[in-house]
């Protein structure tokens, strides 16, 4: 059993969206595993092999030891039983208490389909009559206690903002591990939103904007579909910087 399984559509999605939160969780002793549904092979820049190397380097920078890739087709993430079952198999194998995956609305269809796949997998992973296996062994049902959705291109009103001031530099170093995707004068590949010279400044600006909302230097926003319970209302006083 692990504490957190974070799932993204492509290598770099997790770092860009919630890398500082994941680094902070790992630094505080929580067991975290990352999973990319695709290799990003249809992206404008880089190759599947390059992006795989970059993804493992980025995970190491975050302080996370295990990163999986489910090998689903990039640009064609279909909401179907086969893909849901693959995600269920990894949930049951790792048995996380918490899932983290994309919000339901985004400019990239793969991000939205990842949300749909993960949400279905979360539910069906707890049903005993949904059979799955991994490495030839049948699996027992397991449903994570809770899930959180991270922000990508489109903004939403967050349920919670995590103070990530202490781990922001780690996040940005992990993002920079994706050299094939970022601005460089040494390549002739076409420019994308990620490779524009101002892209990292935009990531920095978003982190500062959400940090400002909770009175800290940097923040990362999340949505939770259910009310969040606390033991003592006064605990919230101590979360504000």
C-alpha positions, -999 to 999 in steps of 0.1 A, spaced: 0 0 0 12 35 -8 -1 70 2 -5 87 -32 -8 77 -68 -7 107 -92 -18 102 -128 -12 124 -158 -19 120 -195 17 128 -207 52 131 -192 55 166 -178 18 171 -169 23 162 -133 54 184 -128 38 214 -145 5 211 -126 13 198 -91 50 190 -90 57 212 -59 29 194 -40 42 160 -50 78 170 -40 65 183 -6 46 151 0 76 129 -8 99 151 13 76 147 43 78 109 41 47 100 22 50 72 -4 43 87 -38 41 69 -72 37 88 -106 20 73 -136 18 87 -171 -9 72 -193 11 79 -226 46 85 -237 37 118 -253 48 103 -286 25 125 -307 38 157 -292 52 183 -316 87 181 -300 109 153 -288 104 116 -291 89 89 -268 124 78 -258 136 113 -250 105 121 -230 108 88 -211 143 97 -200 132 132 -191 103 119 -171 125 96 -149 150 125 -144 122 148 -133 108 122 -109 143 118 -93 145 156 -89 111 156 -71 124 129 -48 100 102 -61 115 68 -67 88 51 -89 73 63 -121 51 41 -143 40 45 -179 8 26 -190 17 29 -227 -17 41 -239 -18 58 -273 -11 95 -271 -37 117 -289 -62 89 -288 -70 83 -251 -104 67 -254 -128 63 -226 -133 26 -230 -133 -5 -208 -98 -17 -218 -82 16 -207 -102 18 -175 -92 -17 -166 -55 -9 -171 -58 20 -146 -77 -2 -122 -50 -28 -123 -24 -3 -113 -46 11 -85 -51 -24 -71 -14 -32 -75 -3 -1 -56 -33 3 -33 -30 41 -28 -50 60 -2 -52 90 -24 -55 96 -62 -44 128 -79 -55 133 -115 -65 161 -140 -96 183 -136 -125 175 -159 -123 206 -181 -92 215 -201 -81 226 -236 -64 192 -244 -88 163 -250 -63 138 -235 -64 157 -202 -102 156 -201 -102 119 -211 -77 112 -184 -101 127 -158 -129 105 -171 -108 73 -171 -94 79 -136 -128 88 -122 -143 56 -135 -113 36 -124 -115 50 -89 -151 37 -86 -147 4 -104 -115 -5 -86 -136 -11 -54 -159 -36 -70 -150 -73 -65 -168 -84 -96 -147 -63 -119 -118 -87 -126 -82 -74 -133 -48 -89 -131 -12 -77 -133 17 -99 -142 -7 -128 -145 -20 -126 -109 -56 -118 -101 -62 -88 -79 -83 -79 -49 -105 -48 -50 -92 -15 -36 -108 20 -38 -87 50 -27 -102 70 1 -102 103 -18 -91 120 -50 -80 155 -59 -80 171 -93 -51 194 -105 -52 224 -127 -37 225 -162 -45 250 -189 -80 261 -178 -85 276 -144 -112 266 -119 -122 278 -84 -101 256 -61 -114 236 -32 -79 238 -16 -46 256 -23 -15 239 -10 14 261 3 43 249 -18 68 277 -10 93 252 4 93 230 -27 87 254 -55 123 255 -67 123 217 -67 93 218 -90 108 242 -114 140 221 -116 119 191 -124 101 210 -151 134 221 -166 143 184 -170 120 183 -200 145 200 -222 129 188 -254 96 206 -246 110 240 -234 125 270 -252 159 264 -267 178 282 -294 196 250 -302 167 233 -318 149 238 -351 117 220 -340 84 240 -342 75 262 -313 46 252 -290 29 268 -260 54 251 -237 85 261 -258 76 298 -259 103 319 -241 77 332 -216 62 298 -206 82 293 -174 73 329 -164 37 320 -168 41 289 -145 59 312 -120 31 338 -122 3 312 -115 22 298 -85 25 333 -71 -11 342 -78 -25 311 -60 1 316 -32 -11 351 -27 -47 339 -22 -36 320 9 -10 345 21 21 326 11 47 329 -17 37 300 -39 5 278 -40 -9 250 -61 -47 247 -66 -68 215 -64 -104 206 -67 -121 180 -45 -156 167 -54 -167 161 -18 -167 183 13 -134 182 32 -138 174 69 -116 187 97 -116 178 134 -113 213 147 -124 245 129 -96 264 146 -71 242 127 -77 264 97 -62 294 115 -28 276 116 -28 268 78 -26 305 68 8 320 64 
